[in-house]
Amino acid sequence: MADKHISAKGNGAEKSPLVVCFGEMLIDFVPTVNGVSLAEAPAFIKAPGGAPANVAVCISKLGGSAAFIGKVGEDEFGRMLSDTLKKNNVNNSGVRFDRNARTALAFVTLRNDGEREFVFFRNPSADMLLTEAELDVNLVKKATIFHYGSISLIEDPCRSTQRTAMEIAKKSGSLLSYDPNLRLPLWPSEDTARKEIMAVWAQADIIKISDDEISFLTEGADPDDDDAVLKKLYHPNLRLLIVSEGKDGCRYYTKRFKGKVAGVKVKPIDTTGAGDSFMGAVLYCIASDLELVEDEKRLREALFFSNACGALTVTKNGAIPALPTKEDVHKIMKEVAAADSKSGDKQG
């Protein structure tokens, strides 16, 4: 897929294709063996994670430009996470440290099929305590795309800080990208989760959502029903709505067209970070070529690239440690193309 570095403009100033990711960064503790409960796990491997941070590192590893804004504890884990961003060439100037709160932790159990269950330790954790005064406003204004999730919307002060950052980004000409990344155990109630996630829905230009999130947010609509998805979740200002379907690929909806792009089949080891890897690849492609959402052929190419990126991530443990390079993605895409060609020859 060719990169077209088309820059965005805000307030008359030309911008480089920078994606600024806002939200949580934490430590995932992943069992050394699959298919066991947390109590049965003999040991855990610590891995840096947190959806917005995963997206930022993915973009950087693919060769794009990314920055992260968030808060960690002034502790060993927090310093490790900030260093992880730096080592992966992510701008970490927007990271703040809290002396009075710890870095968030998540223990992640892996079922035999590679799917996950989470237990979070944040009571409150530092990421929940980012204030508006600590926000790197200049960094937000530089964003070609400003990306965020919903976990930062659970409680103030971080909720108000995120909304302020979104307003600043929008006014400076950034595209807003939203991945709800629903984690119900973190919310006080299902109704609160639904209300807060949908409260900022209509501001986004790009949204990525899963089948489960469609069912939850629409209170039971069939996630496979295009009409239901469009009627309940597609708003007038939205440029691209993506439904991620894991190993089965993704569906896409724009004002002018809709369709489905097949996934890339791999043997899953750990699905942690797969959706973030997919989203990072999507944003990498769009930041490099802002007009691709208007061209179905180029959009489909970008989504296949993103499906391949997500697929590679599930072949290793952890989120950030498993994120692939652009060369890795192109390699598996060539392998898929060769296999498809061989299959076509046999059928012919």
DAWOLIN-V34149 format. One record per residue. N is the residue number from 0. RES is the residue in one letter. SS is DSSP state (A for helix, B for strand, O for the rest). D_FIRST is the distance of its C-alpha to the first C-alpha in Angstrom with 1 decimal. Layout:
N	RES	SS	D_FIRST
N	RES	SS	D_FIRST
This chain:
0	M	O	0.0
1	A	O	3.8
2	D	O	6.6
3	K	O	9.6
4	H	O	12.5
5	I	O	14.8
6	S	O	17.9
7	A	O	20.2
8	K	B	23.9
9	G	B	26.9
10	N	O	30.5
11	G	O	29.6
12	A	B	27.9
13	E	B	24.3
14	K	O	22.3
15	S	O	19.6
16	P	O	16.8
17	L	B	19.1
18	V	B	19.2
19	V	B	22.8
20	C	B	23.7
21	F	B	27.3
22	G	O	29.4
23	E	O	30.6
24	M	O	30.1
25	L	B	32.3
26	I	B	33.1
27	D	B	32.3
28	F	B	34.9
29	V	B	33.6
30	P	B	36.2
31	T	O	36.1
32	V	O	36.6
33	N	O	35.2
34	G	O	37.2
35	V	O	40.0
36	S	O	41.3
37	L	O	41.4
38	A	O	45.0
39	E	O	44.5
40	A	O	41.6
41	P	O	43.1
42	A	O	40.8
43	F	B	37.7
44	I	B	34.8
45	K	B	34.0
46	A	B	30.4
47	P	B	29.1
48	G	B	27.6
49	G	O	27.8
50	A	A	25.0
51	P	A	24.3
52	A	A	24.5
53	N	A	22.2
54	V	A	19.5
55	A	A	20.2
56	V	A	20.0
57	C	A	16.7
58	I	A	15.1
59	S	A	16.8
60	K	A	16.0
61	L	O	12.2
62	G	O	13.1
63	G	O	13.9
64	S	B	17.4
65	A	B	19.7
66	A	B	23.4
67	F	B	25.8
68	I	B	29.1
69	G	B	31.6
70	K	B	34.9
71	V	B	36.0
72	G	B	39.5
73	E	O	41.1
74	D	O	41.3
75	E	A	39.8
76	F	A	37.0
77	G	A	36.1
78	R	A	36.0
79	M	A	33.9
80	L	A	31.3
81	S	A	31.2
82	D	A	30.9
83	T	A	28.0
84	L	A	26.1
85	K	A	27.1
86	K	A	26.2
87	N	O	22.7
88	N	O	22.4
89	V	O	22.8
90	N	B	25.3
91	N	B	28.4
92	S	B	30.8
93	G	B	31.0
94	V	B	32.4
95	R	B	36.1
96	F	B	38.7
97	D	B	41.6
98	R	O	44.8
99	N	O	46.3
100	A	O	43.5
101	R	O	41.6
102	T	O	37.9
103	A	O	36.9
104	L	B	36.8
105	A	B	35.5
106	F	B	36.6
107	V	B	34.2
108	T	B	35.5
109	L	B	33.3
110	R	O	34.4
111	N	O	34.2
112	D	O	31.1
113	G	O	29.3
114	E	O	29.9
115	R	B	31.6
116	E	B	34.7
117	F	B	35.3
118	V	B	38.5
119	F	B	38.1
120	F	B	40.5
121	R	O	40.5
122	N	O	43.9
123	P	O	42.8
124	S	O	40.0
125	A	A	39.0
126	D	A	35.7
127	M	A	38.0
128	L	A	40.0
129	L	O	37.7
130	T	O	39.7
131	E	A	38.9
132	A	A	40.7
133	E	A	38.3
134	L	O	35.1
135	D	O	33.2
136	V	A	33.1
137	N	A	31.7
138	L	A	28.6
139	V	A	28.2
140	K	A	28.4
141	K	O	25.6
142	A	O	23.0
143	T	O	20.2
144	I	B	20.0
145	F	B	23.1
146	H	B	22.6
147	Y	B	25.7
148	G	O	27.2
149	S	O	30.7
150	I	A	32.5
151	S	A	33.3
152	L	A	35.0
153	I	O	37.6
154	E	O	40.2
155	D	O	41.2
156	P	O	40.9
157	C	A	37.2
158	R	A	36.9
159	S	A	38.3
160	T	A	36.2
161	Q	A	33.0
162	R	A	34.2
163	T	A	35.2
164	A	A	31.8
165	M	A	30.1
166	E	A	32.5
167	I	A	31.9
168	A	A	28.1
169	K	A	28.5
170	K	A	31.0
171	S	O	28.9
172	G	O	26.1
173	S	O	23.7
174	L	B	21.8
175	L	B	23.5
176	S	B	21.7
177	Y	B	23.9
178	D	B	23.9
179	P	O	27.5
180	N	O	27.3
181	L	O	30.8
182	R	O	33.3
183	L	A	36.5
184	P	A	38.8
185	L	A	38.2
186	W	O	39.4
187	P	O	43.2
188	S	O	42.8
189	E	A	40.5
190	D	A	41.7
191	T	A	41.0
192	A	A	37.5
193	R	A	36.8
194	K	A	38.5
195	E	A	36.7
196	I	A	33.2
197	M	A	33.7
198	A	A	35.5
199	V	O	32.3
200	W	A	30.2
201	A	A	30.5
202	Q	A	29.3
203	A	O	25.7
204	D	O	22.8
205	I	B	20.4
206	I	B	22.0
207	K	B	21.0
208	I	B	23.9
209	S	B	25.1
210	D	A	27.5
211	D	A	30.3
212	E	A	29.8
213	I	A	29.9
214	S	A	33.2
215	F	A	34.6
216	L	A	33.8
217	T	O	34.9
218	E	O	37.9
219	G	O	37.3
220	A	O	35.0
221	D	O	33.2
222	P	O	29.6
223	D	O	28.6
224	D	O	30.3
225	D	A	27.9
226	D	A	30.9
227	A	A	32.2
228	V	A	28.9
229	L	A	28.5
230	K	A	32.2
231	K	A	32.7
232	L	A	29.5
233	Y	O	27.6
234	H	O	29.2
235	P	O	29.2
236	N	O	27.2
237	L	O	24.3
238	R	O	20.9
239	L	B	19.2
240	L	B	21.0
241	I	B	19.2
242	V	B	21.4
243	S	B	20.3
244	E	O	21.9
245	G	A	21.4
246	K	A	21.0
247	D	A	20.9
248	G	O	17.6
249	C	B	17.9
250	R	B	19.2
251	Y	B	18.3
252	Y	B	20.7
253	T	O	20.6
254	K	O	23.4
255	R	O	22.3
256	F	O	20.6
257	K	B	20.4
258	G	B	19.1
259	K	B	18.1
260	V	B	15.1
261	A	O	16.5
262	G	O	16.6
263	V	O	16.2
264	K	O	19.8
265	V	O	21.1
266	K	O	24.6
267	P	O	25.2
268	I	O	27.2
269	D	O	26.9
270	T	O	25.0
271	T	O	25.7
272	G	O	22.8
273	A	A	20.4
274	G	A	20.3
275	D	A	19.9
276	S	A	17.0
277	F	A	15.3
278	M	A	16.4
279	G	A	15.4
280	A	A	11.8
281	V	A	12.1
282	L	A	13.9
283	Y	A	11.7
284	C	A	8.9
285	I	A	11.9
286	A	A	13.7
287	S	A	11.0
288	D	O	10.9
289	L	O	14.3
290	E	O	14.3
291	L	A	11.5
292	V	A	14.4
293	E	A	16.2
294	D	O	13.7
295	E	A	13.8
296	K	A	11.1
297	R	A	8.4
298	L	A	10.4
299	R	A	10.4
300	E	A	6.7
301	A	A	7.2
302	L	A	10.4
303	F	A	9.7
304	F	A	7.7
305	S	A	10.9
306	N	A	13.2
307	A	A	12.3
308	C	A	12.9
309	G	A	16.1
310	A	A	17.2
311	L	A	17.2
312	T	A	19.3
313	V	O	22.1
314	T	O	22.6
315	K	O	24.4
316	N	O	27.2
317	G	O	26.9
318	A	O	24.2
319	I	A	23.3
320	P	A	24.2
321	A	A	21.8
322	L	O	18.6
323	P	O	15.9
324	T	O	13.9
325	K	A	10.2
326	E	A	11.5
327	D	A	13.3
328	V	A	10.5
329	H	A	8.5
330	K	A	12.1
331	I	A	13.1
332	M	A	10.2
333	K	A	11.4
334	E	A	14.9
335	V	A	14.5
336	A	A	13.3
337	A	A	16.2
338	A	A	18.6
339	D	A	17.9
340	S	A	18.5
341	K	A	21.6
342	S	A	22.8
343	G	A	22.5
344	D	A	24.5
345	K	A	27.2
346	Q	A	27.5
347	G	O	27.8
